[in-house]
Amino acid sequence: MTATSLNAFAFTGQNLAGHAKVTIEQARTIALKAYPGKLTNEELEQEKGGSGLRYSFDINHGKVTHEVGVDAKTGA
């Protein structure tokens, strides 16, 4: 599954998207710049720290999977 094919599916936490200033597409781009690879999972979740709302992506690169978080309000 590629990043473009993930657009067709709802991501976990979509009900929180109205509180985000950064879109899922923008967050996906930020995450893939940090760790290029194949997106295997994405979600929007409330978490302690930062703005309290973040996108979380699992990105496979070879045999390694990285979890990359992007603040949903600041893009950090």
Predicted model as a PDB file, atoms N, CA, C, CB and O in Angstrom, pLDDT in the B-factor column:
MODEL        1                                                                  
ATOM      1  N   MET A   1       0.846  -1.173   0.000  1.00 40.00           N  
ATOM      2  CA  MET A   1       0.000   0.000   0.000  1.00 40.00           C  
ATOM      3  C   MET A   1       0.892   1.237   0.000  1.00 40.00           C  
ATOM      4  CB  MET A   1      -0.963  -0.003   1.220  1.00 40.00           C  
ATOM      5  O   MET A   1       1.822   1.327   0.802  1.00 40.00           O  
ATOM      6  N   THR A   2       0.632   2.148  -0.851  1.00 43.00           N  
ATOM      7  CA  THR A   2       1.422   3.366  -0.918  1.00 43.00           C  
ATOM      8  C   THR A   2       0.695   4.501  -0.225  1.00 43.00           C  
ATOM      9  CB  THR A   2       1.728   3.734  -2.368  1.00 43.00           C  
ATOM     10  O   THR A   2      -0.470   4.374   0.152  1.00 43.00           O  
ATOM     11  N   ALA A   3       1.391   5.606  -0.065  1.00 45.00           N  
ATOM     12  CA  ALA A   3       0.789   6.764   0.581  1.00 45.00           C  
ATOM     13  C   ALA A   3      -0.451   7.229  -0.165  1.00 45.00           C  
ATOM     14  CB  ALA A   3       1.797   7.900   0.678  1.00 45.00           C  
ATOM     15  O   ALA A   3      -1.427   7.655   0.453  1.00 45.00           O  
ATOM     16  N   THR A   4      -0.419   7.152  -1.474  1.00 42.00           N  
ATOM     17  CA  THR A   4      -1.570   7.618  -2.239  1.00 42.00           C  
ATOM     18  C   THR A   4      -2.762   6.689  -2.074  1.00 42.00           C  
ATOM     19  CB  THR A   4      -1.210   7.743  -3.709  1.00 42.00           C  
ATOM     20  O   THR A   4      -3.903   7.150  -2.107  1.00 42.00           O  
ATOM     21  N   SER A   5      -2.533   5.411  -1.899  1.00 42.00           N  
ATOM     22  CA  SER A   5      -3.662   4.510  -1.741  1.00 42.00           C  
ATOM     23  C   SER A   5      -4.284   4.631  -0.352  1.00 42.00           C  
ATOM     24  CB  SER A   5      -3.227   3.077  -1.997  1.00 42.00           C  
ATOM     25  O   SER A   5      -5.445   4.266  -0.167  1.00 42.00           O  
ATOM     26  N   LEU A   6      -3.544   5.128   0.614  1.00 48.00           N  
ATOM     27  CA  LEU A   6      -4.106   5.315   1.944  1.00 48.00           C  
ATOM     28  C   LEU A   6      -5.164   6.411   1.952  1.00 48.00           C  
ATOM     29  CB  LEU A   6      -3.004   5.646   2.939  1.00 48.00           C  
ATOM     30  O   LEU A   6      -6.036   6.407   2.820  1.00 48.00           O  
ATOM     31  N   ASN A   7      -5.110   7.350   1.009  1.00 47.00           N  
ATOM     32  CA  ASN A   7      -6.086   8.424   0.958  1.00 47.00           C  
ATOM     33  C   ASN A   7      -7.512   7.903   0.829  1.00 47.00           C  
ATOM     34  CB  ASN A   7      -5.773   9.346  -0.191  1.00 47.00           C  
ATOM     35  O   ASN A   7      -8.448   8.580   1.254  1.00 47.00           O  
ATOM     36  N   ALA A   8      -7.699   6.740   0.264  1.00 43.00           N  
ATOM     37  CA  ALA A   8      -9.025   6.202   0.027  1.00 43.00           C  
ATOM     38  C   ALA A   8      -9.652   5.649   1.312  1.00 43.00           C  
ATOM     39  CB  ALA A   8      -8.960   5.116  -1.032  1.00 43.00           C  
ATOM     40  O   ALA A   8     -10.859   5.407   1.345  1.00 43.00           O  
ATOM     41  N   PHE A   9      -8.874   5.449   2.346  1.00 48.00           N  
ATOM     42  CA  PHE A   9      -9.348   4.852   3.574  1.00 48.00           C  
ATOM     43  C   PHE A   9      -9.440   5.884   4.685  1.00 48.00           C  
ATOM     44  CB  PHE A   9      -8.442   3.714   3.990  1.00 48.00           C  
ATOM     45  O   PHE A   9      -8.662   6.836   4.727  1.00 48.00           O  
ATOM     46  N   ALA A  10     -10.390   5.690   5.576  1.00 59.00           N  
ATOM     47  CA  ALA A  10     -10.467   6.532   6.758  1.00 59.00           C  
ATOM     48  C   ALA A  10      -9.328   6.145   7.693  1.00 59.00           C  
ATOM     49  CB  ALA A  10     -11.852   6.394   7.466  1.00 59.00           C  
ATOM     50  O   ALA A  10      -9.008   4.966   7.841  1.00 59.00           O  
ATOM     51  N   PHE A  11      -8.727   7.133   8.315  1.00 74.00           N  
ATOM     52  CA  PHE A  11      -7.665   6.842   9.269  1.00 74.00           C  
ATOM     53  C   PHE A  11      -8.261   6.789  10.669  1.00 74.00           C  
ATOM     54  CB  PHE A  11      -6.532   7.903   9.188  1.00 74.00           C  
ATOM     55  O   PHE A  11      -9.301   7.391  10.934  1.00 74.00           O  
ATOM     56  N   THR A  12      -7.597   6.069  11.558  1.00 78.00           N  
ATOM     57  CA  THR A  12      -8.054   5.974  12.934  1.00 78.00           C  
ATOM     58  C   THR A  12      -7.997   7.358  13.565  1.00 78.00           C  
ATOM     59  CB  THR A  12      -7.199   4.957  13.740  1.00 78.00           C  
ATOM     60  O   THR A  12      -6.992   8.057  13.432  1.00 78.00           O  
ATOM     61  N   GLY A  13      -9.049   7.757  14.240  1.00 83.00           N  
ATOM     62  CA  GLY A  13      -9.099   9.057  14.887  1.00 83.00           C  
ATOM     63  C   GLY A  13      -9.649  10.163  14.006  1.00 83.00           C  
ATOM     64  O   GLY A  13      -9.518  11.342  14.333  1.00 83.00           O  
ATOM     65  N   GLN A  14     -10.256   9.797  12.906  1.00 81.00           N  
ATOM     66  CA  GLN A  14     -10.774  10.792  11.968  1.00 81.00           C  
ATOM     67  C   GLN A  14     -11.771  11.732  12.639  1.00 81.00           C  
ATOM     68  CB  GLN A  14     -11.432  10.102  10.778  1.00 81.00           C  
ATOM     69  O   GLN A  14     -11.933  12.870  12.199  1.00 81.00           O  
ATOM     70  N   ASN A  15     -12.439  11.280  13.691  1.00 84.00           N  
ATOM     71  CA  ASN A  15     -13.395  12.117  14.402  1.00 84.00           C  
ATOM     72  C   ASN A  15     -12.717  13.313  15.091  1.00 84.00           C  
ATOM     73  CB  ASN A  15     -14.145  11.282  15.430  1.00 84.00           C  
ATOM     74  O   ASN A  15     -13.399  14.264  15.471  1.00 84.00           O  
ATOM     75  N   LEU A  16     -11.397  13.278  15.254  1.00 87.00           N  
ATOM     76  CA  LEU A  16     -10.649  14.376  15.873  1.00 87.00           C  
ATOM     77  C   LEU A  16     -10.135  15.376  14.845  1.00 87.00           C  
ATOM     78  CB  LEU A  16      -9.485  13.826  16.673  1.00 87.00           C  
ATOM     79  O   LEU A  16      -9.589  16.412  15.224  1.00 87.00           O  
ATOM     80  N   ALA A  17     -10.293  15.098  13.570  1.00 85.00           N  
ATOM     81  CA  ALA A  17      -9.706  15.912  12.505  1.00 85.00           C  
ATOM     82  C   ALA A  17     -10.184  17.359  12.532  1.00 85.00           C  
ATOM     83  CB  ALA A  17     -10.026  15.304  11.164  1.00 85.00           C  
ATOM     84  O   ALA A  17      -9.448  18.242  12.092  1.00 85.00           O  
ATOM     85  N   GLY A  18     -11.364  17.630  13.023  1.00 87.00           N  
ATOM     86  CA  GLY A  18     -11.873  18.987  13.099  1.00 87.00           C  
ATOM     87  C   GLY A  18     -11.089  19.868  14.054  1.00 87.00           C  
ATOM     88  O   GLY A  18     -11.176  21.093  13.979  1.00 87.00           O  
ATOM     89  N   HIS A  19     -10.322  19.257  14.954  1.00 88.00           N  
ATOM     90  CA  HIS A  19      -9.511  19.998  15.918  1.00 88.00           C  
ATOM     91  C   HIS A  19      -8.092  20.231  15.415  1.00 88.00           C  
ATOM     92  CB  HIS A  19      -9.470  19.258  17.243  1.00 88.00           C  
ATOM     93  O   HIS A  19      -7.341  20.991  16.026  1.00 88.00           O  
ATOM     94  N   ALA A  20      -7.717  19.600  14.326  1.00 91.00           N  
ATOM     95  CA  ALA A  20      -6.357  19.692  13.780  1.00 91.00           C  
ATOM     96  C   ALA A  20      -6.235  20.901  12.848  1.00 91.00           C  
ATOM     97  CB  ALA A  20      -5.984  18.391  13.023  1.00 91.00           C  
ATOM     98  O   ALA A  20      -7.163  21.216  12.102  1.00 91.00           O  
ATOM     99  N   LYS A  21      -5.092  21.567  12.898  1.00 95.00           N  
ATOM    100  CA  LYS A  21      -4.804  22.655  11.965  1.00 95.00           C  
ATOM    101  C   LYS A  21      -4.000  22.138  10.775  1.00 95.00           C  
ATOM    102  CB  LYS A  21      -4.039  23.790  12.675  1.00 95.00           C  
ATOM    103  O   LYS A  21      -3.970  22.769   9.718  1.00 95.00           O  
ATOM    104  N   VAL A  22      -3.354  20.995  10.947  1.00 95.00           N  
ATOM    105  CA  VAL A  22      -2.565  20.346   9.906  1.00 95.00           C  
ATOM    106  C   VAL A  22      -3.413  19.205   9.356  1.00 95.00           C  
ATOM    107  CB  VAL A  22      -1.174  19.827  10.457  1.00 95.00           C  
ATOM    108  O   VAL A  22      -3.950  18.413  10.131  1.00 95.00           O  
ATOM    109  N   THR A  23      -3.544  19.106   8.048  1.00 93.00           N  
ATOM    110  CA  THR A  23      -4.337  18.028   7.457  1.00 93.00           C  
ATOM    111  C   THR A  23      -3.549  16.720   7.479  1.00 93.00           C  
ATOM    112  CB  THR A  23      -4.748  18.384   6.011  1.00 93.00           C  
ATOM    113  O   THR A  23      -2.330  16.716   7.649  1.00 93.00           O  
ATOM    114  N   ILE A  24      -4.257  15.626   7.306  1.00 93.00           N  
ATOM    115  CA  ILE A  24      -3.599  14.317   7.239  1.00 93.00           C  
ATOM    116  C   ILE A  24      -2.612  14.274   6.077  1.00 93.00           C  
ATOM    117  CB  ILE A  24      -4.644  13.191   7.092  1.00 93.00           C  
ATOM    118  O   ILE A  24      -1.549  13.666   6.200  1.00 93.00           O  
ATOM    119  N   GLU A  25      -2.942  14.904   4.958  1.00 93.00           N  
ATOM    120  CA  GLU A  25      -2.046  14.914   3.804  1.00 93.00           C  
ATOM    121  C   GLU A  25      -0.758  15.681   4.113  1.00 93.00           C  
ATOM    122  CB  GLU A  25      -2.751  15.532   2.588  1.00 93.00           C  
ATOM    123  O   GLU A  25       0.334  15.244   3.751  1.00 93.00           O  
ATOM    124  N   GLN A  26      -0.895  16.832   4.787  1.00 96.00           N  
ATOM    125  CA  GLN A  26       0.286  17.614   5.161  1.00 96.00           C  
ATOM    126  C   GLN A  26       1.150  16.840   6.156  1.00 96.00           C  
ATOM    127  CB  GLN A  26      -0.132  18.972   5.762  1.00 96.00           C  
ATOM    128  O   GLN A  26       2.374  16.807   6.033  1.00 96.00           O  
ATOM    129  N   ALA A  27       0.501  16.219   7.142  1.00 96.00           N  
ATOM    130  CA  ALA A  27       1.233  15.447   8.146  1.00 96.00           C  
ATOM    131  C   ALA A  27       1.940  14.253   7.513  1.00 96.00           C  
ATOM    132  CB  ALA A  27       0.284  14.970   9.251  1.00 96.00           C  
ATOM    133  O   ALA A  27       3.066  13.922   7.886  1.00 96.00           O  
ATOM    134  N   ARG A  28       1.284  13.615   6.566  1.00 95.00           N  
ATOM    135  CA  ARG A  28       1.884  12.476   5.852  1.00 95.00           C  
ATOM    136  C   ARG A  28       3.157  12.906   5.134  1.00 95.00           C  
ATOM    137  CB  ARG A  28       0.882  11.876   4.840  1.00 95.00           C  
ATOM    138  O   ARG A  28       4.166  12.202   5.179  1.00 95.00           O  
ATOM    139  N   THR A  29       3.113  14.056   4.474  1.00 97.00           N  
ATOM    140  CA  THR A  29       4.283  14.579   3.764  1.00 97.00           C  
ATOM    141  C   THR A  29       5.429  14.852   4.735  1.00 97.00           C  
ATOM    142  CB  THR A  29       3.920  15.864   2.998  1.00 97.00           C  
ATOM    143  O   THR A  29       6.579  14.516   4.451  1.00 97.00           O  
ATOM    144  N   ILE A  30       5.117  15.460   5.877  1.00 97.00           N  
ATOM    145  CA  ILE A  30       6.129  15.754   6.899  1.00 97.00           C  
ATOM    146  C   ILE A  30       6.764  14.457   7.399  1.00 97.00           C  
ATOM    147  CB  ILE A  30       5.503  16.539   8.081  1.00 97.00           C  
ATOM    148  O   ILE A  30       7.986  14.367   7.519  1.00 97.00           O  
ATOM    149  N   ALA A  31       5.938  13.459   7.689  1.00 96.00           N  
ATOM    150  CA  ALA A  31       6.435  12.179   8.210  1.00 96.00           C  
ATOM    151  C   ALA A  31       7.330  11.476   7.194  1.00 96.00           C  
ATOM    152  CB  ALA A  31       5.262  11.266   8.591  1.00 96.00           C  
ATOM    153  O   ALA A  31       8.373  10.931   7.555  1.00 96.00           O  
ATOM    154  N   LEU A  32       6.925  11.488   5.926  1.00 96.00           N  
ATOM    155  CA  LEU A  32       7.716  10.806   4.896  1.00 96.00           C  
ATOM    156  C   LEU A  32       9.018  11.546   4.582  1.00 96.00           C  
ATOM    157  CB  LEU A  32       6.893  10.655   3.624  1.00 96.00           C  
ATOM    158  O   LEU A  32       9.962  10.933   4.084  1.00 96.00           O  
ATOM    159  N   LYS A  33       9.086  12.835   4.860  1.00 96.00           N  
ATOM    160  CA  LYS A  33      10.358  13.558   4.729  1.00 96.00           C  
ATOM    161  C   LYS A  33      11.309  13.134   5.841  1.00 96.00           C  
ATOM    162  CB  LYS A  33      10.132  15.094   4.768  1.00 96.00           C  
ATOM    163  O   LYS A  33      12.517  13.044   5.623  1.00 96.00           O  
ATOM    164  N   ALA A  34      10.774  12.872   7.027  1.00 94.00           N  
ATOM    165  CA  ALA A  34      11.600  12.435   8.153  1.00 94.00           C  
ATOM    166  C   ALA A  34      12.122  11.015   7.940  1.00 94.00           C  
ATOM    167  CB  ALA A  34      10.801  12.509   9.459  1.00 94.00           C  
ATOM    168  O   ALA A  34      13.289  10.732   8.209  1.00 94.00           O  
ATOM    169  N   TYR A  35      11.257  10.126   7.457  1.00 93.00           N  
ATOM    170  CA  TYR A  35      11.615   8.729   7.208  1.00 93.00           C  
ATOM    171  C   TYR A  35      10.957   8.266   5.916  1.00 93.00           C  
ATOM    172  CB  TYR A  35      11.189   7.821   8.398  1.00 93.00           C  
ATOM    173  O   TYR A  35       9.823   7.789   5.945  1.00 93.00           O  
ATOM    174  N   PRO A  36      11.638   8.395   4.791  1.00 94.00           N  
ATOM    175  CA  PRO A  36      11.068   7.903   3.529  1.00 94.00           C  
ATOM    176  C   PRO A  36      10.815   6.393   3.612  1.00 94.00           C  
ATOM    177  CB  PRO A  36      12.013   8.227   2.339  1.00 94.00           C  
ATOM    178  O   PRO A  36      11.595   5.660   4.218  1.00 94.00           O  
ATOM    179  N   GLY A  37       9.751   5.952   3.015  1.00 95.00           N  
ATOM    180  CA  GLY A  37       9.432   4.534   3.012  1.00 95.00           C  
ATOM    181  C   GLY A  37       7.978   4.312   2.666  1.00 95.00           C  
ATOM    182  O   GLY A  37       7.350   5.136   2.001  1.00 95.00           O  
ATOM    183  N   LYS A  38       7.454   3.202   3.121  1.00 95.00           N  
ATOM    184  CA  LYS A  38       6.094   2.785   2.810  1.00 95.00           C  
ATOM    185  C   LYS A  38       5.215   2.960   4.056  1.00 95.00           C  
ATOM    186  CB  LYS A  38       6.067   1.309   2.312  1.00 95.00           C  
ATOM    187  O   LYS A  38       5.490   2.362   5.096  1.00 95.00           O  
ATOM    188  N   LEU A  39       4.168   3.771   3.952  1.00 94.00           N  
ATOM    189  CA  LEU A  39       3.228   3.952   5.062  1.00 94.00           C  
ATOM    190  C   LEU A  39       2.414   2.682   5.254  1.00 94.00           C  
ATOM    191  CB  LEU A  39       2.292   5.163   4.807  1.00 94.00           C  
ATOM    192  O   LEU A  39       1.849   2.148   4.300  1.00 94.00           O  
ATOM    193  N   THR A  40       2.355   2.199   6.495  1.00 93.00           N  
ATOM    194  CA  THR A  40       1.573   0.996   6.766  1.00 93.00           C  
ATOM    195  C   THR A  40       0.424   1.262   7.726  1.00 93.00           C  
ATOM    196  CB  THR A  40       2.465  -0.089   7.327  1.00 93.00           C  
ATOM    197  O   THR A  40      -0.505   0.459   7.811  1.00 93.00           O  
ATOM    198  N   ASN A  41       0.473   2.379   8.452  1.00 93.00           N  
ATOM    199  CA  ASN A  41      -0.594   2.701   9.391  1.00 93.00           C  
ATOM    200  C   ASN A  41      -0.561   4.195   9.665  1.00 93.00           C  
ATOM    201  CB  ASN A  41      -0.452   1.887  10.710  1.00 93.00           C  
ATOM    202  O   ASN A  41       0.509   4.804   9.684  1.00 93.00           O  
ATOM    203  N   GLU A  42      -1.729   4.786   9.878  1.00 94.00           N  
ATOM    204  CA  GLU A  42      -1.795   6.189  10.252  1.00 94.00           C  
ATOM    205  C   GLU A  42      -3.001   6.417  11.139  1.00 94.00           C  
ATOM    206  CB  GLU A  42      -1.857   7.093   9.007  1.00 94.00           C  
ATOM    207  O   GLU A  42      -4.060   5.819  10.947  1.00 94.00           O  
ATOM    208  N   GLU A  43      -2.817   7.300  12.124  1.00 94.00           N  
ATOM    209  CA  GLU A  43      -3.910   7.610  13.032  1.00 94.00           C  
ATOM    210  C   GLU A  43      -3.742   9.005  13.600  1.00 94.00           C  
ATOM    211  CB  GLU A  43      -3.987   6.580  14.159  1.00 94.00           C  
ATOM    212  O   GLU A  43      -2.644   9.560  13.600  1.00 94.00           O  
ATOM    213  N   LEU A  44      -4.823   9.557  14.078  1.00 94.00           N  
ATOM    214  CA  LEU A  44      -4.838  10.830  14.774  1.00 94.00           C  
ATOM    215  C   LEU A  44      -5.269  10.518  16.195  1.00 94.00           C  
ATOM    216  CB  LEU A  44      -5.794  11.885  14.079  1.00 94.00           C  
ATOM    217  O   LEU A  44      -6.298   9.878  16.414  1.00 94.00           O  
ATOM    218  N   GLU A  45      -4.477  10.971  17.165  1.00 92.00           N  
ATOM    219  CA  GLU A  45      -4.753  10.583  18.543  1.00 92.00           C  
ATOM    220  C   GLU A  45      -4.476  11.724  19.505  1.00 92.00           C  
ATOM    221  CB  GLU A  45      -3.926   9.368  18.925  1.00 92.00           C  
ATOM    222  O   GLU A  45      -3.666  12.610  19.233  1.00 92.00           O  
ATOM    223  N   GLN A  46      -5.166  11.682  20.637  1.00 90.00           N  
ATOM    224  CA  GLN A  46      -4.903  12.633  21.704  1.00 90.00           C  
ATOM    225  C   GLN A  46      -3.776  12.056  22.547  1.00 90.00           C  
ATOM    226  CB  GLN A  46      -6.189  12.914  22.568  1.00 90.00           C  
ATOM    227  O   GLN A  46      -3.803  10.883  22.919  1.00 90.00           O  
ATOM    228  N   GLU A  47      -2.782  12.894  22.845  1.00 85.00           N  
ATOM    229  CA  GLU A  47      -1.641  12.449  23.635  1.00 85.00           C  
ATOM    230  C   GLU A  47      -1.174  13.564  24.538  1.00 85.00           C  
ATOM    231  CB  GLU A  47      -0.498  11.977  22.732  1.00 85.00           C  
ATOM    232  O   GLU A  47      -1.422  14.739  24.267  1.00 85.00           O  
ATOM    233  N   LYS A  48      -0.500  13.202  25.605  1.00 83.00           N  
ATOM    234  CA  LYS A  48       0.101  14.199  26.495  1.00 83.00           C  
ATOM    235  C   LYS A  48       1.291  14.827  25.781  1.00 83.00           C  
ATOM    236  CB  LYS A  48       0.540  13.558  27.857  1.00 83.00           C  
ATOM    237  O   LYS A  48       1.958  14.179  24.975  1.00 83.00           O  
ATOM    238  N   GLY A  49       1.544  16.068  26.079  1.00 77.00           N  
ATOM    239  CA  GLY A  49       2.678  16.764  25.478  1.00 77.00           C  
ATOM    240  C   GLY A  49       2.288  17.475  24.202  1.00 77.00           C  
ATOM    241  O   GLY A  49       1.258  17.169  23.601  1.00 77.00           O  
ATOM    242  N   GLY A  50       3.107  18.420  23.789  1.00 79.00           N  
ATOM    243  CA  GLY A  50       2.823  19.182  22.574  1.00 79.00           C  
ATOM    244  C   GLY A  50       1.465  19.849  22.682  1.00 79.00           C  
ATOM    245  O   GLY A  50       1.102  20.358  23.742  1.00 79.00           O  
ATOM    246  N   SER A  51       0.727  19.849  21.611  1.00 83.00           N  
ATOM    247  CA  SER A  51      -0.606  20.453  21.602  1.00 83.00           C  
ATOM    248  C   SER A  51      -1.671  19.498  22.140  1.00 83.00           C  
ATOM    249  CB  SER A  51      -0.972  20.889  20.190  1.00 83.00           C  
ATOM    250  O   SER A  51      -2.814  19.896  22.363  1.00 83.00           O  
ATOM    251  N   GLY A  52      -1.290  18.244  22.344  1.00 87.00           N  
ATOM    252  CA  GLY A  52      -2.229  17.243  22.836  1.00 87.00           C  
ATOM    253  C   GLY A  52      -2.905  16.439  21.740  1.00 87.00           C  
ATOM    254  O   GLY A  52      -3.699  15.540  22.016  1.00 87.00           O  
ATOM    255  N   LEU A  53      -2.582  16.771  20.484  1.00 94.00           N  
ATOM    256  CA  LEU A  53      -3.188  16.071  19.351  1.00 94.00           C  
ATOM    257  C   LEU A  53      -2.094  15.788  18.332  1.00 94.00           C  
ATOM    258  CB  LEU A  53      -4.352  16.909  18.713  1.00 94.00           C  
ATOM    259  O   LEU A  53      -1.397  16.705  17.899  1.00 94.00           O  
ATOM    260  N   ARG A  54      -1.937  14.523  17.945  1.00 95.00           N  
ATOM    261  CA  ARG A  54      -0.873  14.206  16.989  1.00 95.00           C  
ATOM    262  C   ARG A  54      -1.287  13.109  16.029  1.00 95.00           C  
ATOM    263  CB  ARG A  54       0.388  13.793  17.721  1.00 95.00           C  
ATOM    264  O   ARG A  54      -2.092  12.230  16.335  1.00 95.00           O  
ATOM    265  N   TYR A  55      -0.693  13.211  14.856  1.00 95.00           N  
ATOM    266  CA  TYR A  55      -0.793  12.140  13.870  1.00 95.00           C  
ATOM    267  C   TYR A  55       0.346  11.176  14.158  1.00 95.00           C  
ATOM    268  CB  TYR A  55      -0.730  12.691  12.387  1.00 95.00           C  
ATOM    269  O   TYR A  55       1.459  11.594  14.479  1.00 95.00           O  
ATOM    270  N   SER A  56       0.070   9.909  14.045  1.00 94.00           N  
ATOM    271  CA  SER A  56       1.072   8.881  14.239  1.00 94.00           C  
ATOM    272  C   SER A  56       1.106   8.010  12.986  1.00 94.00           C  
ATOM    273  CB  SER A  56       0.773   8.033  15.514  1.00 94.00           C  
ATOM    274  O   SER A  56       0.071   7.527  12.527  1.00 94.00           O  
ATOM    275  N   PHE A  57       2.300   7.813  12.440  1.00 95.00           N  
ATOM    276  CA  PHE A  57       2.466   7.030  11.210  1.00 95.00           C  
ATOM    277  C   PHE A  57       3.471   5.908  11.449  1.00 95.00           C  
ATOM    278  CB  PHE A  57       2.929   7.934  10.032  1.00 95.00           C  
ATOM    279  O   PHE A  57       4.498   6.118  12.094  1.00 95.00           O  
ATOM    280  N   ASP A  58       3.177   4.733  10.937  1.00 95.00           N  
ATOM    281  CA  ASP A  58       4.153   3.649  10.882  1.00 95.00           C  
ATOM    282  C   ASP A  58       4.682   3.633   9.455  1.00 95.00           C  
ATOM    283  CB  ASP A  58       3.521   2.247  11.297  1.00 95.00           C  
ATOM    284  O   ASP A  58       3.919   3.532   8.494  1.00 95.00           O  
ATOM    285  N   ILE A  59       6.009   3.735   9.332  1.00 96.00           N  
ATOM    286  CA  ILE A  59       6.649   3.784   8.019  1.00 96.00           C  
ATOM    287  C   ILE A  59       7.685   2.677   7.941  1.00 96.00           C  
ATOM    288  CB  ILE A  59       7.302   5.174   7.759  1.00 96.00           C  
ATOM    289  O   ILE A  59       8.633   2.644   8.726  1.00 96.00           O  
ATOM    290  N   ASN A  60       7.497   1.767   6.984  1.00 95.00           N  
ATOM    291  CA  ASN A  60       8.460   0.686   6.759  1.00 95.00           C  
ATOM    292  C   ASN A  60       9.537   1.151   5.797  1.00 95.00           C  
ATOM    293  CB  ASN A  60       7.757  -0.578   6.211  1.00 95.00           C  
ATOM    294  O   ASN A  60       9.255   1.765   4.767  1.00 95.00           O  
ATOM    295  N   HIS A  61      10.765   0.850   6.152  1.00 91.00           N  
ATOM    296  CA  HIS A  61      11.903   1.095   5.265  1.00 91.00           C  
ATOM    297  C   HIS A  61      12.781  -0.136   5.378  1.00 91.00           C  
ATOM    298  CB  HIS A  61      12.694   2.429   5.642  1.00 91.00           C  
ATOM    299  O   HIS A  61      13.520  -0.307   6.348  1.00 91.00           O  
ATOM    300  N   GLY A  62      12.687  -0.988   4.371  1.00 90.00           N  
ATOM    301  CA  GLY A  62      13.412  -2.262   4.438  1.00 90.00           C  
ATOM    302  C   GLY A  62      12.800  -3.118   5.529  1.00 90.00           C  
ATOM    303  O   GLY A  62      11.592  -3.357   5.534  1.00 90.00           O  
ATOM    304  N   LYS A  63      13.634  -3.583   6.461  1.00 92.00           N  
ATOM    305  CA  LYS A  63      13.163  -4.431   7.558  1.00 92.00           C  
ATOM    306  C   LYS A  63      12.853  -3.630   8.815  1.00 92.00           C  
ATOM    307  CB  LYS A  63      14.197  -5.493   7.874  1.00 92.00           C  
ATOM    308  O   LYS A  63      12.492  -4.204   9.843  1.00 92.00           O  
ATOM    309  N   VAL A  64      12.990  -2.311   8.743  1.00 93.00           N  
ATOM    310  CA  VAL A  64      12.796  -1.454   9.903  1.00 93.00           C  
ATOM    311  C   VAL A  64      11.480  -0.689   9.776  1.00 93.00           C  
ATOM    312  CB  VAL A  64      13.978  -0.476  10.060  1.00 93.00           C  
ATOM    313  O   VAL A  64      11.148  -0.177   8.707  1.00 93.00           O  
ATOM    314  N   THR A  65      10.739  -0.619  10.874  1.00 94.00           N  
ATOM    315  CA  THR A  65       9.525   0.197  10.920  1.00 94.00           C  
ATOM    316  C   THR A  65       9.754   1.329  11.910  1.00 94.00           C  
ATOM    317  CB  THR A  65       8.271  -0.658  11.322  1.00 94.00           C  
ATOM    318  O   THR A  65      10.143   1.097  13.054  1.00 94.00           O  
ATOM    319  N   HIS A  66       9.510   2.554  11.463  1.00 93.00           N  
ATOM    320  CA  HIS A  66       9.630   3.730  12.318  1.00 93.00           C  
ATOM    321  C   HIS A  66       8.234   4.237  12.635  1.00 93.00           C  
ATOM    322  CB  HIS A  66      10.488   4.841  11.640  1.00 93.00           C  
ATOM    323  O   HIS A  66       7.368   4.273  11.761  1.00 93.00           O  
ATOM    324  N   GLU A  67       8.012   4.635  13.898  1.00 95.00           N  
ATOM    325  CA  GLU A  67       6.787   5.334  14.245  1.00 95.00           C  
ATOM    326  C   GLU A  67       7.128   6.811  14.268  1.00 95.00           C  
ATOM    327  CB  GLU A  67       6.196   4.848  15.624  1.00 95.00           C  
ATOM    328  O   GLU A  67       8.016   7.236  15.006  1.00 95.00           O  
ATOM    329  N   VAL A  68       6.433   7.587  13.469  1.00 95.00           N  
ATOM    330  CA  VAL A  68       6.708   9.009  13.349  1.00 95.00           C  
ATOM    331  C   VAL A  68       5.475   9.781  13.790  1.00 95.00           C  
ATOM    332  CB  VAL A  68       7.111   9.384  11.898  1.00 95.00           C  
ATOM    333  O   VAL A  68       4.372   9.530  13.305  1.00 95.00           O  
ATOM    334  N   GLY A  69       5.662  10.717  14.708  1.00 95.00           N  
ATOM    335  CA  GLY A  69       4.571  11.547  15.190  1.00 95.00           C  
ATOM    336  C   GLY A  69       4.681  12.961  14.628  1.00 95.00           C  
ATOM    337  O   GLY A  69       5.777  13.515  14.536  1.00 95.00           O  
ATOM    338  N   VAL A  70       3.553  13.535  14.258  1.00 96.00           N  
ATOM    339  CA  VAL A  70       3.492  14.909  13.764  1.00 96.00           C  
ATOM    340  C   VAL A  70       2.401  15.629  14.556  1.00 96.00           C  
ATOM    341  CB  VAL A  70       3.206  14.958  12.206  1.00 96.00           C  
ATOM    342  O   VAL A  70       1.253  15.183  14.579  1.00 96.00           O  
ATOM    343  N   ASP A  71       2.755  16.737  15.202  1.00 95.00           N  
ATOM    344  CA  ASP A  71       1.784  17.508  15.972  1.00 95.00           C  
ATOM    345  C   ASP A  71       0.687  18.002  15.033  1.00 95.00           C  
ATOM    346  CB  ASP A  71       2.469  18.701  16.703  1.00 95.00           C  
ATOM    347  O   ASP A  71       0.980  18.645  14.025  1.00 95.00           O  
ATOM    348  N   ALA A  72      -0.543  17.714  15.346  1.00 95.00           N  
ATOM    349  CA  ALA A  72      -1.666  18.027  14.463  1.00 95.00           C  
ATOM    350  C   ALA A  72      -2.052  19.505  14.467  1.00 95.00           C  
ATOM    351  CB  ALA A  72      -2.857  17.203  14.857  1.00 95.00           C  
ATOM    352  O   ALA A  72      -2.852  19.940  13.639  1.00 95.00           O  
ATOM    353  N   LYS A  73      -1.488  20.272  15.391  1.00 94.00           N  
ATOM    354  CA  LYS A  73      -1.803  21.699  15.444  1.00 94.00           C  
ATOM    355  C   LYS A  73      -0.648  22.574  14.970  1.00 94.00           C  
ATOM    356  CB  LYS A  73      -2.185  22.088  16.851  1.00 94.00           C  
ATOM    357  O   LYS A  73      -0.859  23.701  14.521  1.00 94.00           O  
ATOM    358  N   THR A  74       0.598  22.040  15.073  1.00 95.00           N  
ATOM    359  CA  THR A  74       1.768  22.853  14.707  1.00 95.00           C  
ATOM    360  C   THR A  74       2.569  22.285  13.551  1.00 95.00           C  
ATOM    361  CB  THR A  74       2.668  23.006  15.890  1.00 95.00           C  
ATOM    362  O   THR A  74       3.320  23.019  12.909  1.00 95.00           O  
ATOM    363  N   GLY A  75       2.429  21.003  13.271  1.00 95.00           N  
ATOM    364  CA  GLY A  75       3.210  20.354  12.225  1.00 95.00           C  
ATOM    365  C   GLY A  75       4.602  19.941  12.661  1.00 95.00           C  
ATOM    366  O   GLY A  75       5.373  19.416  11.858  1.00 95.00           O  
ATOM    367  N   ALA A  76       4.931  20.173  13.925  1.00 94.00           N  
ATOM    368  CA  ALA A  76       6.263  19.801  14.441  1.00 94.00           C  
ATOM    369  C   ALA A  76       6.393  18.292  14.588  1.00 94.00           C  
ATOM    370  CB  ALA A  76       6.526  20.481  15.798  1.00 94.00           C  
ATOM    371  O   ALA A  76       7.441  17.801  15.008  1.00 94.00           O  
TER     372      ALA A  76                                                      
ENDMDL                                                                          
END                                                                             
